[in-house]
Amino acid sequence: MVAQTAAQLPDDTRRVFAENLRAACARHRSISEVCRDLGINRQQFNKYLSGASFPSAYNLRRICDYFGIDDAAMLRAQVDDAGAADPSAADLLFGPILRRMRNAGSDASRKLERYVGYYHSYYCSPAFPGRILKSVSRIYRSEGLFFDRTMERSVNRDGAHVSIMLNRYTGTVIHTDDRIYVLHQHMALHQTLSMVAFYPSYVATPRLLSGVFVSVSSGPGRQPFASRCVYEYHGRAPNLRKMLSACGAYQSGHGEIGDEISRRLDNHISDDTVLRAMEY
């Protein structure tokens, strides 16, 4: 099938490939960077992105290898976040483990209930060196389990070009005796997993959750990295439009970040040999 021209392929196949390619590219700083790394002409690559053209078997293999995605996943339709039903434990790679943990800790649901709501989430991303990425996260309950959905959105200006990075993650939230864990998988690229380990909040209404985020960078090297992370609570029914408009990549100390959050996100290691979450 991959050797066919775009005109010979079913419309759905070309559309799905183009959507998945755009989602994969959104994890990089610019389309130009992707084209340079792949050695593919920008004009031709734009045709792949629009669905007007489909790559040869050789170029498809190169593209999939670059993004770390297999051919089948690149041609498989993904559920859009806006219309997706809430996931169940069975939908996630670690579903059976979550069920066992929930059954073993009968008090976990009560402890997590007060964390339900919307957050601005912050961490230092390798995609934006020296900047803090501000996103929107939501913790909610479904089928007796707790889930997290996070949307990263930021604008990157590369000379005359402007690109928007848009990533969506879905995951599960686990409360052990003394810590909160958020386990994510990328909604389009299921090979990408990440985890945050948080201190719990010891006030009636959570305000700031401090933790450490571990994932893999989106660059060609796909390097594992760790960063301090903060979730800032905004309640169960905030102004979502306002929250989303505040998303982006900012310098530490910017008005959209604030001094306290900047301090908690400082990844400098002073008198220790490991990266620890800041005090809660």
Buried (B, 14 or more C-beta within 10 A) or exposed (E): EBEBEBEEBEEEBBEBBBBBBBBBBBBBBBBBBBBEEBEBEEEEBEBBBEBEBBBEEEBBEBBBEBBBBEBEBBBBEBEEBEEBEEBEBEBBEBBEBBBEBBEEBEEBBEBBEBBBBBBBBBBBBBBBEEBBBBBBBBBBBEEEBBBBBBBBBBEBEEEEEEBEBBBBBBBBBBBBEEEBBBBBBBBBBBEBBBBBBBBBBEEEEBEBBBBBBBBBBBBBEEEEBBBBBBBBBBEEEBEEEEBEEBBBBBEBEBEBBBEEBBEBBEEEEEEEEEEEBBEB
